[in-house]
Amino acid sequence: MTLAQANQLKGVFDSCRFVWNRALGDWADAWKNEQRSVRYGEADRALTLRRKESDWLRGQPSVPEQQALRDLYRSIVAFFDKQNPARRPTFKKKATHHSARWTKNGFAIKDGRLHIAVGGRTALRVVWSRELASVPASVTVYKDRCGHYWASFVCRIEVPEVRVRLTGSSTGLDVGLTTFATVEDAEHDVQNPRYLRHAQKALARSQHNMSRKKKGSKNRARARTRLARQHAKVASQRLDFQHKAAHGLVANYDQIGVEDLRVKNMMARSKRGGHRRAKTGLSRAIGDAGWSQFVRVLEHQATKTGVEVVKIPAAYFSQRCSQCGSITKTRLKLSDRVFRCSDCGLEIDRDRNAARNLNPARVRQNPAGLLSGQGVDGIKTSVPAGTLAA
């Protein structure tokens, strides 16, 4: 990307941020002072008026600005959703917001280049990571903290109705820290690479180096970029590992059951005496493993081959015997790595026992016992088969 193209994109990013912040300010003021909500049509007319009055705003493409306004009102609707409310929309900062989206009438792909409407047509050279599955409906161009530019396309793919290659086997999957993913067959277990732990010393040196620079200086900005690139490398390593691990799992099983964990709650700061305390000692290790991201990656890989990923509500999977179904202990310590059943005498690895209990086939055979009275309705199939996925 040339310097001129980078400056053009910066102008588009700034205009999208301006539209979002002004529309959000109008909506917040009307809600606070008049107890009314500014509708989308009213905000759209206000945007048209602002473009007429501002030469700078009128000089930027209208499609990304319109999409920024639509995104804002989607977030407002989600904020008022009573079933699953989202967080209140916040103002976007200049230092962190660098993105814009074009729809079909604002971009084109010709000769391997991305042509977008930025003061005419600007051709961006793209390093393609894969072929597009279909004609893209939109493209989002954004700049990350490392200074790299990315283009994200929205395409439609068809989800297979049945498993492409049947294996005739299903398994439960228990995520952990010692072993990243434990399944019923030990040969298919996935070990934990711990990328963040291995990079901890280098990250600490970079963080210390940045803290010594004067705030607002160019040296501090360069140090911040170096630190961001190190964090991005760790995140890329983790994501690559998770895609490879998920690909291996969906290739060996037709059904995979995972526990519906609340990872955010497991990493939350504890409260005592009305004061927030430090996070638990396992928070960094849990974040390094990336359990929530891995489940999303597993679902994504499952859509390609028609594998069914089943989320099962948490219900004593570590404490319940996978052979006789009895609960021998109400609570297991983290140091208890072997499960011993006092009723049938089964001795098995703790995580392996949980993986056997999470097997969808076993859960459906005995839903009342394994789901603690929640029944078959407690099972949530996260990947719908035979549908179109964007």
C-alpha positions as CSV (number, residue, x, y, z in Angstrom):
1,M,0.0,0.0,0.0
2,T,1.3,3.4,-1.0
3,L,1.5,6.4,1.4
4,A,-1.2,8.2,-0.7
5,Q,-3.6,5.2,-0.3
6,A,-2.9,5.0,3.4
7,N,-3.8,8.7,3.8
8,Q,-7.0,8.2,1.7
9,L,-8.0,5.3,4.0
10,K,-7.3,7.3,7.1
11,G,-9.7,10.0,5.8
12,V,-12.4,7.3,5.4
13,F,-11.7,5.9,8.8
14,D,-12.0,9.3,10.4
15,S,-15.3,10.1,8.6
16,C,-16.8,6.8,9.8
17,R,-15.7,7.5,13.3
18,F,-17.2,11.0,13.1
19,V,-20.5,9.8,11.8
20,W,-20.8,7.2,14.6
21,N,-19.9,9.6,17.4
22,R,-22.1,12.4,16.2
23,A,-25.1,10.1,15.7
24,L,-24.5,8.4,19.1
25,G,-24.2,11.8,20.8
26,D,-27.6,12.9,19.2
27,W,-29.2,9.7,20.3
28,A,-27.8,10.0,23.9
29,D,-28.8,13.7,24.2
30,A,-32.4,13.0,23.0
31,W,-32.7,10.1,25.4
32,K,-31.3,12.0,28.4
33,N,-33.1,15.4,27.8
34,E,-36.3,14.4,26.1
35,Q,-36.7,10.7,27.0
36,R,-37.1,9.8,23.4
37,S,-35.1,7.7,21.0
38,V,-33.8,9.1,17.7
39,R,-35.0,6.8,14.9
40,Y,-32.7,5.6,12.1
41,G,-34.6,7.6,9.5
42,E,-34.0,10.8,11.5
43,A,-30.3,10.0,11.9
44,D,-30.0,9.3,8.2
45,R,-31.5,12.7,7.3
46,A,-29.1,14.3,9.7
47,L,-26.2,12.6,8.0
48,T,-27.3,13.9,4.6
49,L,-27.6,17.4,6.0
50,R,-24.1,17.2,7.6
51,R,-22.6,16.1,4.3
52,K,-24.1,19.1,2.6
53,E,-22.7,21.5,5.2
54,S,-19.2,19.9,5.4
55,D,-16.8,19.9,2.5
56,W,-14.5,17.4,4.3
57,L,-17.4,15.0,5.0
58,R,-18.8,15.3,1.5
59,G,-15.3,14.5,0.1
60,Q,-15.4,11.1,1.7
61,P,-17.3,8.1,0.2
62,S,-20.9,7.9,1.4
63,V,-21.2,4.1,1.5
64,P,-18.9,3.5,4.5
65,E,-20.5,6.4,6.4
66,Q,-24.0,4.9,5.8
67,Q,-22.7,1.5,7.0
68,A,-21.3,3.1,10.2
69,L,-24.7,4.6,10.9
70,R,-26.4,1.2,10.3
71,D,-23.9,-0.5,12.6
72,L,-24.6,2.0,15.4
73,Y,-28.4,1.4,15.2
74,R,-27.8,-2.4,15.2
75,S,-25.9,-2.0,18.4
76,I,-28.7,0.2,19.9
77,V,-31.3,-2.4,19.0
78,A,-29.1,-5.1,20.6
79,F,-28.7,-2.9,23.7
80,F,-32.5,-2.9,24.2
81,D,-32.9,-6.6,23.5
82,K,-34.6,-8.0,26.7
83,Q,-33.6,-11.6,25.9
84,N,-29.9,-11.1,25.4
85,P,-28.9,-7.4,25.9
86,A,-25.6,-6.2,24.6
87,R,-23.4,-3.5,26.1
88,R,-24.3,0.1,25.7
89,P,-22.7,1.7,22.5
90,T,-19.7,3.8,23.3
91,F,-17.9,6.5,21.5
92,K,-15.0,5.4,19.2
93,K,-11.5,6.7,19.8
94,K,-9.2,8.0,17.2
95,A,-6.3,5.9,18.4
96,T,-8.2,2.6,18.2
97,H,-10.9,2.8,15.5
98,H,-9.5,2.3,12.0
99,S,-12.1,0.4,9.9
100,A,-14.7,1.0,7.1
101,R,-17.0,-1.2,5.2
102,W,-18.1,-1.1,1.5
103,T,-21.2,-2.9,0.1
104,K,-21.6,-4.2,-3.5
105,N,-22.0,-0.8,-5.1
106,G,-18.8,0.5,-3.4
107,F,-16.1,-2.0,-4.4
108,A,-15.1,-4.5,-7.1
109,I,-12.4,-7.2,-7.6
110,K,-10.5,-7.0,-10.8
111,D,-7.2,-8.7,-11.8
112,G,-6.6,-9.8,-8.2
113,R,-6.8,-6.2,-6.8
114,L,-9.5,-4.7,-4.6
115,H,-11.0,-1.5,-6.1
116,I,-12.8,0.6,-3.6
117,A,-14.6,4.0,-3.9
118,V,-12.2,6.5,-2.2
119,G,-12.2,9.7,-4.0
120,G,-12.8,7.8,-7.2
121,R,-11.6,4.3,-7.7
122,T,-8.5,3.2,-5.7
123,A,-6.9,-0.2,-6.5
124,L,-5.4,-1.9,-3.5
125,R,-2.9,-4.8,-3.9
126,V,-4.2,-7.8,-1.9
127,V,-2.3,-10.8,-0.6
128,W,-5.1,-13.4,-0.8
129,S,-5.1,-16.0,2.0
130,R,-7.8,-18.1,0.2
131,E,-10.2,-18.1,-2.7
132,L,-13.5,-16.5,-2.1
133,A,-16.3,-19.0,-1.8
134,S,-18.8,-16.9,-3.7
135,V,-19.4,-13.3,-4.9
136,P,-18.7,-11.1,-1.8
137,A,-21.6,-9.1,-0.4
138,S,-19.4,-6.6,1.4
139,V,-15.8,-5.9,2.3
140,T,-14.4,-4.4,5.5
141,V,-11.0,-2.8,5.4
142,Y,-9.3,-2.2,8.7
143,K,-5.9,-1.4,10.2
144,D,-4.7,-3.3,13.3
145,R,-2.5,-2.1,16.1
146,C,0.6,-3.4,14.3
147,G,0.0,-1.1,11.3
148,H,-1.1,-3.9,9.0
149,Y,-4.1,-3.4,6.7
150,W,-6.7,-6.2,6.3
151,A,-9.6,-6.9,4.0
152,S,-12.5,-9.1,5.3
153,F,-15.1,-10.3,2.8
154,V,-18.6,-11.5,3.6
155,C,-19.5,-14.5,1.4
156,R,-22.2,-17.2,1.5
157,I,-21.3,-20.9,1.8
158,E,-23.5,-24.0,1.8
159,V,-23.4,-26.1,4.9
160,P,-23.5,-29.9,4.1
161,E,-26.6,-31.6,5.3
162,V,-24.7,-34.7,6.3
163,R,-21.2,-35.7,7.2
164,V,-19.0,-35.6,4.0
165,R,-17.1,-38.7,5.1
166,L,-18.8,-40.8,7.9
167,T,-16.5,-42.2,10.6
168,G,-19.2,-43.8,12.7
169,S,-17.8,-42.4,16.0
170,S,-18.6,-39.6,18.4
171,T,-16.8,-38.2,21.4
172,G,-16.9,-35.7,24.2
173,L,-14.3,-33.0,24.4
174,D,-13.0,-31.7,27.8
175,V,-10.8,-28.6,27.6
176,G,-8.1,-28.1,30.2
177,L,-4.7,-26.6,31.0
178,T,-2.4,-29.6,31.3
179,T,-3.9,-31.3,28.2
180,F,-5.6,-28.7,26.0
181,A,-8.3,-31.0,24.7
182,T,-9.1,-34.5,26.0
183,V,-11.3,-36.9,24.1
184,E,-12.3,-40.5,24.6
185,D,-9.4,-41.8,22.5
186,A,-6.1,-40.9,24.0
187,E,-4.3,-40.9,20.6
188,H,-6.4,-37.9,19.5
189,D,-5.7,-35.8,22.6
190,V,-4.4,-32.3,22.0
191,Q,-1.5,-31.0,24.1
192,N,-1.3,-27.4,25.3
193,P,1.4,-25.4,23.5
194,R,1.3,-22.4,26.0
195,Y,2.5,-19.8,23.5
196,L,1.9,-16.9,25.9
197,R,4.0,-18.5,28.7
198,H,7.0,-19.0,26.3
199,A,6.8,-15.4,25.1
200,Q,6.3,-13.9,28.6
201,K,9.9,-12.7,29.1
202,A,10.1,-11.0,25.7
203,L,6.7,-9.3,26.2
204,A,7.8,-8.1,29.7
205,R,11.0,-6.6,28.2
206,S,9.0,-4.8,25.5
207,Q,6.4,-3.5,28.0
208,H,9.2,-2.2,30.3
209,N,10.9,-0.6,27.3
210,M,7.6,1.2,26.3
211,S,6.9,2.4,29.8
212,R,10.3,4.2,29.9
213,K,9.4,6.3,26.8
214,K,7.8,9.8,27.2
215,K,4.1,9.8,26.7
216,G,3.0,11.2,23.4
217,S,6.4,10.9,21.8
218,K,7.3,9.1,18.6
219,N,9.6,6.7,20.4
220,R,6.7,5.6,22.6
221,A,4.5,5.1,19.5
222,R,7.2,2.9,17.9
223,A,7.7,0.9,21.1
224,R,3.9,0.4,21.4
225,T,3.9,-0.9,17.8
226,R,6.7,-3.4,18.6
227,L,4.8,-4.6,21.6
228,A,1.6,-5.0,19.6
229,R,3.4,-7.0,17.0
230,Q,4.7,-9.4,19.6
231,H,1.2,-9.9,21.0
232,A,-0.1,-10.3,17.5
233,K,2.4,-13.1,16.9
234,V,1.3,-15.0,20.0
235,A,-2.4,-14.6,18.9
236,S,-1.6,-15.8,15.4
237,Q,0.3,-18.8,16.8
238,R,-2.6,-19.7,19.0
239,L,-5.2,-19.3,16.3
240,D,-3.1,-21.4,13.8
241,F,-2.7,-24.1,16.4
242,Q,-6.5,-24.1,17.2
243,H,-7.4,-24.4,13.5
244,K,-5.1,-27.4,13.0
245,A,-6.4,-29.1,16.2
246,A,-10.0,-28.5,15.2
247,H,-9.3,-29.9,11.7
248,G,-7.9,-33.1,13.2
249,L,-10.9,-33.5,15.5
250,V,-13.6,-33.0,12.8
251,A,-11.7,-35.5,10.6
252,N,-12.1,-38.3,13.1
253,Y,-15.5,-37.8,14.6
254,D,-19.1,-37.3,13.3
255,Q,-20.3,-35.7,16.6
256,I,-18.3,-33.8,19.2
257,G,-19.8,-32.7,22.5
258,V,-18.3,-29.8,24.4
259,E,-19.2,-28.3,27.8
260,D,-21.0,-24.9,27.7
261,L,-18.5,-23.1,29.9
262,R,-18.7,-19.5,31.1
263,V,-15.0,-18.7,30.6
264,K,-15.5,-15.0,31.2
265,N,-16.9,-15.8,34.7
266,M,-14.0,-18.1,35.4
267,M,-11.5,-15.3,34.7
268,A,-13.5,-12.6,36.5
269,R,-12.0,-10.7,39.5
270,S,-13.4,-11.9,42.8
271,K,-15.1,-9.5,45.2
272,R,-14.7,-9.5,49.0
273,G,-15.8,-6.8,51.4
274,G,-17.1,-4.7,48.5
275,H,-13.6,-4.4,46.9
276,R,-12.4,-5.9,43.7
277,R,-9.5,-8.3,44.3
278,A,-6.9,-9.6,41.9
279,K,-7.8,-12.2,39.4
280,T,-7.4,-15.8,40.2
281,G,-4.0,-17.5,39.5
282,L,-5.4,-19.5,36.6
283,S,-6.7,-16.5,34.7
284,R,-3.5,-16.0,32.6
285,A,-3.3,-19.8,31.9
286,I,-7.0,-19.9,30.8
287,G,-6.5,-16.8,28.6
288,D,-3.4,-18.4,27.1
289,A,-5.4,-21.6,26.2
290,G,-8.2,-19.6,24.6
291,W,-11.0,-22.1,25.2
292,S,-13.9,-19.9,23.9
293,Q,-12.0,-19.1,20.7
294,F,-11.2,-22.8,20.2
295,V,-14.9,-23.7,20.4
296,R,-15.7,-21.1,17.8
297,V,-12.9,-22.4,15.6
298,L,-14.2,-26.0,16.1
299,E,-17.7,-24.9,15.0
300,H,-16.3,-23.2,12.0
301,Q,-14.3,-26.2,10.9
302,A,-17.4,-28.4,11.5
303,T,-19.5,-26.4,9.1
304,K,-17.2,-27.4,6.2
305,T,-17.8,-31.2,6.6
306,G,-21.2,-31.4,8.3
307,V,-19.9,-32.5,11.7
308,E,-22.3,-31.8,14.5
309,V,-20.9,-29.8,17.5
310,V,-23.1,-30.1,20.5
311,K,-22.9,-27.7,23.5
312,I,-24.0,-29.4,26.7
313,P,-24.8,-27.4,29.9
314,A,-22.4,-27.9,32.7
315,A,-23.7,-30.7,35.1
316,Y,-21.1,-32.5,37.2
317,F,-19.2,-34.1,34.3
318,S,-16.0,-34.3,36.3
319,Q,-17.6,-35.7,39.4
320,R,-20.0,-38.2,37.7
321,C,-18.8,-41.8,36.9
322,S,-18.9,-42.4,33.2
323,Q,-19.5,-46.1,33.7
324,C,-22.2,-46.4,36.4
325,G,-23.5,-42.7,36.5
326,S,-23.1,-42.2,40.2
327,I,-21.5,-39.1,41.8
328,T,-18.8,-40.2,44.2
329,K,-17.6,-36.8,45.3
330,T,-19.4,-33.4,45.3
331,R,-16.2,-31.5,44.6
332,L,-12.8,-32.5,43.1
333,K,-9.6,-30.5,43.8
334,L,-7.5,-29.4,40.9
335,S,-4.8,-31.8,42.2
336,D,-7.1,-34.8,41.9
337,R,-6.1,-36.0,38.4
338,V,-7.5,-39.5,38.7
339,F,-11.2,-40.3,39.1
340,R,-12.0,-43.2,41.4
341,C,-15.6,-44.5,41.6
342,S,-16.5,-45.9,45.0
343,D,-19.5,-47.8,43.6
344,C,-18.2,-49.7,40.5
345,G,-14.4,-49.3,41.2
346,L,-13.6,-47.5,37.9
347,E,-10.2,-45.7,37.9
348,I,-9.7,-43.3,35.0
349,D,-8.1,-40.0,34.2
350,R,-10.3,-37.2,35.4
351,D,-10.4,-35.4,32.1
352,R,-11.0,-38.6,30.2
353,N,-14.0,-39.4,32.5
354,A,-15.5,-35.9,31.7
355,A,-14.9,-36.4,28.0
356,R,-16.8,-39.7,28.1
357,N,-19.7,-38.0,30.0
358,L,-19.8,-35.3,27.3
359,N,-20.2,-37.7,24.4
360,P,-23.6,-36.7,22.7
361,A,-24.5,-40.3,22.1
362,R,-24.1,-41.2,25.8
363,V,-26.0,-38.0,26.9
364,R,-29.0,-38.8,24.7
365,Q,-29.1,-42.4,26.0
366,N,-29.3,-41.2,29.6
367,P,-30.3,-37.5,29.6
368,A,-31.9,-37.4,33.0
369,G,-28.8,-38.7,34.8
370,L,-26.1,-36.8,32.9
371,L,-28.0,-33.5,32.6
372,S,-29.3,-33.5,36.1
373,G,-33.0,-33.3,35.1
374,Q,-32.6,-30.8,32.2
375,G,-33.6,-33.5,29.7
376,V,-32.7,-33.6,26.0
377,D,-33.9,-30.0,25.6
378,G,-30.8,-29.0,27.6
379,I,-28.6,-30.0,24.6
380,K,-27.8,-27.1,22.2
381,T,-26.7,-27.9,18.7
382,S,-24.5,-25.0,17.7
383,V,-24.0,-25.9,14.1
384,P,-27.3,-26.1,12.1
385,A,-27.0,-28.7,9.3
386,G,-28.5,-28.1,5.8
387,T,-28.6,-24.3,6.0
388,L,-26.7,-21.4,4.5
389,A,-24.0,-19.8,6.7
390,A,-22.5,-16.4,6.0
